[in-house]
Amino acid sequence: MKWVYSIKNKMMAATCLALVLMLVLMNNFSERENTLKVNKAIHSIYDDRLIAEGCIFHYLNHSHQIIEAIDEVGVSVREKRQAVDERLRQVRGIHEDFLQTTFTDLESVDFDALTALYADMEQASAQGNLIQVRISAKETIGLLEALSDIQLAEAESQIREINRINSSTILHSYMEVAVLIVIAVFIQALVLASKSLKEEVIKSDPSLN
């Protein structure tokens, strides 16, 4: 009946090898999924945060220049309106770029308020009310600073997610190595046990006497 134990050892070794294969495959799929998540987070930082931050910088620049144009001494109202209208024309182009990014709920609210302020500035400028244009321009600066803070917070959130995924991947790798070592030791023990059993059978063979 000792051959039964030999077969049993072989079956256990085969099962261990199957577990090794499953573990390697599962880890491979997990690493692929984590890689996709990291790439998505990186693209989000660039496409939705860095580009948005660039738009905010241009918005701020135009708002400040609108205020400077209105405050400029020795310039006619007509020239001031022309300078303001040119800045507002360029702002409309920035709107299109900003709309290509992904908005958070708070960001969407602030952006709607921002576009409304620029629309008010265009209307006030058309009416020759540069005082109202200046007031609205000052208000846009506060909104733009809030939008900039959102970009920073969202980028930091994505970086934390990337770090979490990387830590998880490293932990899984350590666990995989540990399990593989345990299984390898177990298979080695089975092989040695099978070898000892085979030698014992050979020694007890009557034909050798």
MODELLER restraints for C-alpha pairs under 7 A, 6 or more apart:
rsr = mdl.restraints
at = mdl.atoms
rsr.add(forms.Gaussian(group=physical.xy_distance, feature=features.Distance(at['CA:6:A'], at['CA:194:A']), mean=5.77, stdev=0.5))
rsr.add(forms.Gaussian(group=physical.xy_distance, feature=features.Distance(at['CA:9:A'], at['CA:190:A']), mean=5.94, stdev=0.5))
rsr.add(forms.Gaussian(group=physical.xy_distance, feature=features.Distance(at['CA:9:A'], at['CA:194:A']), mean=6.82, stdev=0.5))
rsr.add(forms.Gaussian(group=physical.xy_distance, feature=features.Distance(at['CA:13:A'], at['CA:187:A']), mean=5.64, stdev=0.5))
rsr.add(forms.Gaussian(group=physical.xy_distance, feature=features.Distance(at['CA:13:A'], at['CA:190:A']), mean=6.91, stdev=0.5))
rsr.add(forms.Gaussian(group=physical.xy_distance, feature=features.Distance(at['CA:16:A'], at['CA:183:A']), mean=6.36, stdev=0.5))
rsr.add(forms.Gaussian(group=physical.xy_distance, feature=features.Distance(at['CA:20:A'], at['CA:180:A']), mean=6.66, stdev=0.5))
rsr.add(forms.Gaussian(group=physical.xy_distance, feature=features.Distance(at['CA:31:A'], at['CA:169:A']), mean=6.75, stdev=0.5))
rsr.add(forms.Gaussian(group=physical.xy_distance, feature=features.Distance(at['CA:34:A'], at['CA:165:A']), mean=6.33, stdev=0.5))
rsr.add(forms.Gaussian(group=physical.xy_distance, feature=features.Distance(at['CA:38:A'], at['CA:162:A']), mean=5.61, stdev=0.5))
rsr.add(forms.Gaussian(group=physical.xy_distance, feature=features.Distance(at['CA:41:A'], at['CA:158:A']), mean=5.71, stdev=0.5))
rsr.add(forms.Gaussian(group=physical.xy_distance, feature=features.Distance(at['CA:41:A'], at['CA:162:A']), mean=6.90, stdev=0.5))
rsr.add(forms.Gaussian(group=physical.xy_distance, feature=features.Distance(at['CA:45:A'], at['CA:155:A']), mean=5.63, stdev=0.5))
rsr.add(forms.Gaussian(group=physical.xy_distance, feature=features.Distance(at['CA:45:A'], at['CA:158:A']), mean=6.94, stdev=0.5))
rsr.add(forms.Gaussian(group=physical.xy_distance, feature=features.Distance(at['CA:47:A'], at['CA:101:A']), mean=6.45, stdev=0.5))
rsr.add(forms.Gaussian(group=physical.xy_distance, feature=features.Distance(at['CA:48:A'], at['CA:101:A']), mean=4.72, stdev=0.5))
rsr.add(forms.Gaussian(group=physical.xy_distance, feature=features.Distance(at['CA:48:A'], at['CA:102:A']), mean=5.56, stdev=0.5))
rsr.add(forms.Gaussian(group=physical.xy_distance, feature=features.Distance(at['CA:49:A'], at['CA:151:A']), mean=5.28, stdev=0.5))
rsr.add(forms.Gaussian(group=physical.xy_distance, feature=features.Distance(at['CA:49:A'], at['CA:155:A']), mean=6.45, stdev=0.5))
rsr.add(forms.Gaussian(group=physical.xy_distance, feature=features.Distance(at['CA:52:A'], at['CA:98:A']), mean=5.87, stdev=0.5))
rsr.add(forms.Gaussian(group=physical.xy_distance, feature=features.Distance(at['CA:52:A'], at['CA:101:A']), mean=6.74, stdev=0.5))
rsr.add(forms.Gaussian(group=physical.xy_distance, feature=features.Distance(at['CA:53:A'], at['CA:148:A']), mean=6.24, stdev=0.5))
rsr.add(forms.Gaussian(group=physical.xy_distance, feature=features.Distance(at['CA:53:A'], at['CA:151:A']), mean=6.61, stdev=0.5))
rsr.add(forms.Gaussian(group=physical.xy_distance, feature=features.Distance(at['CA:55:A'], at['CA:94:A']), mean=6.18, stdev=0.5))
rsr.add(forms.Gaussian(group=physical.xy_distance, feature=features.Distance(at['CA:55:A'], at['CA:98:A']), mean=6.28, stdev=0.5))
rsr.add(forms.Gaussian(group=physical.xy_distance, feature=features.Distance(at['CA:56:A'], at['CA:144:A']), mean=6.18, stdev=0.5))
rsr.add(forms.Gaussian(group=physical.xy_distance, feature=features.Distance(at['CA:56:A'], at['CA:148:A']), mean=6.79, stdev=0.5))
rsr.add(forms.Gaussian(group=physical.xy_distance, feature=features.Distance(at['CA:59:A'], at['CA:91:A']), mean=6.64, stdev=0.5))
rsr.add(forms.Gaussian(group=physical.xy_distance, feature=features.Distance(at['CA:60:A'], at['CA:141:A']), mean=6.22, stdev=0.5))
rsr.add(forms.Gaussian(group=physical.xy_distance, feature=features.Distance(at['CA:60:A'], at['CA:144:A']), mean=6.87, stdev=0.5))
rsr.add(forms.Gaussian(group=physical.xy_distance, feature=features.Distance(at['CA:62:A'], at['CA:87:A']), mean=5.85, stdev=0.5))
rsr.add(forms.Gaussian(group=physical.xy_distance, feature=features.Distance(at['CA:63:A'], at['CA:137:A']), mean=5.39, stdev=0.5))
rsr.add(forms.Gaussian(group=physical.xy_distance, feature=features.Distance(at['CA:63:A'], at['CA:141:A']), mean=6.95, stdev=0.5))
rsr.add(forms.Gaussian(group=physical.xy_distance, feature=features.Distance(at['CA:66:A'], at['CA:84:A']), mean=5.41, stdev=0.5))
rsr.add(forms.Gaussian(group=physical.xy_distance, feature=features.Distance(at['CA:66:A'], at['CA:87:A']), mean=6.82, stdev=0.5))
rsr.add(forms.Gaussian(group=physical.xy_distance, feature=features.Distance(at['CA:67:A'], at['CA:134:A']), mean=5.62, stdev=0.5))
rsr.add(forms.Gaussian(group=physical.xy_distance, feature=features.Distance(at['CA:67:A'], at['CA:137:A']), mean=6.73, stdev=0.5))
rsr.add(forms.Gaussian(group=physical.xy_distance, feature=features.Distance(at['CA:69:A'], at['CA:80:A']), mean=5.86, stdev=0.5))
rsr.add(forms.Gaussian(group=physical.xy_distance, feature=features.Distance(at['CA:69:A'], at['CA:83:A']), mean=6.59, stdev=0.5))
rsr.add(forms.Gaussian(group=physical.xy_distance, feature=features.Distance(at['CA:70:A'], at['CA:80:A']), mean=5.80, stdev=0.5))
rsr.add(forms.Gaussian(group=physical.xy_distance, feature=features.Distance(at['CA:70:A'], at['CA:130:A']), mean=6.84, stdev=0.5))
rsr.add(forms.Gaussian(group=physical.xy_distance, feature=features.Distance(at['CA:81:A'], at['CA:125:A']), mean=6.29, stdev=0.5))
rsr.add(forms.Gaussian(group=physical.xy_distance, feature=features.Distance(at['CA:88:A'], at['CA:122:A']), mean=6.97, stdev=0.5))
rsr.add(forms.Gaussian(group=physical.xy_distance, feature=features.Distance(at['CA:107:A'], at['CA:147:A']), mean=6.38, stdev=0.5))
rsr.add(forms.Gaussian(group=physical.xy_distance, feature=features.Distance(at['CA:110:A'], at['CA:143:A']), mean=6.52, stdev=0.5))
rsr.add(forms.Gaussian(group=physical.xy_distance, feature=features.Distance(at['CA:110:A'], at['CA:147:A']), mean=6.94, stdev=0.5))
rsr.add(forms.Gaussian(group=physical.xy_distance, feature=features.Distance(at['CA:114:A'], at['CA:140:A']), mean=6.07, stdev=0.5))
rsr.add(forms.Gaussian(group=physical.xy_distance, feature=features.Distance(at['CA:114:A'], at['CA:143:A']), mean=6.65, stdev=0.5))
rsr.add(forms.Gaussian(group=physical.xy_distance, feature=features.Distance(at['CA:117:A'], at['CA:136:A']), mean=5.89, stdev=0.5))
rsr.add(forms.Gaussian(group=physical.xy_distance, feature=features.Distance(at['CA:117:A'], at['CA:140:A']), mean=6.75, stdev=0.5))
rsr.add(forms.Gaussian(group=physical.xy_distance, feature=features.Distance(at['CA:121:A'], at['CA:133:A']), mean=4.77, stdev=0.5))
rsr.add(forms.Gaussian(group=physical.xy_distance, feature=features.Distance(at['CA:121:A'], at['CA:136:A']), mean=6.28, stdev=0.5))
rsr.add(forms.Gaussian(group=physical.xy_distance, feature=features.Distance(at['CA:124:A'], at['CA:130:A']), mean=6.68, stdev=0.5))
rsr.add(forms.Gaussian(group=physical.xy_distance, feature=features.Distance(at['CA:124:A'], at['CA:132:A']), mean=6.25, stdev=0.5))
rsr.add(forms.Gaussian(group=physical.xy_distance, feature=features.Distance(at['CA:124:A'], at['CA:133:A']), mean=5.86, stdev=0.5))
rsr.add(forms.Gaussian(group=physical.xy_distance, feature=features.Distance(at['CA:125:A'], at['CA:133:A']), mean=6.35, stdev=0.5))
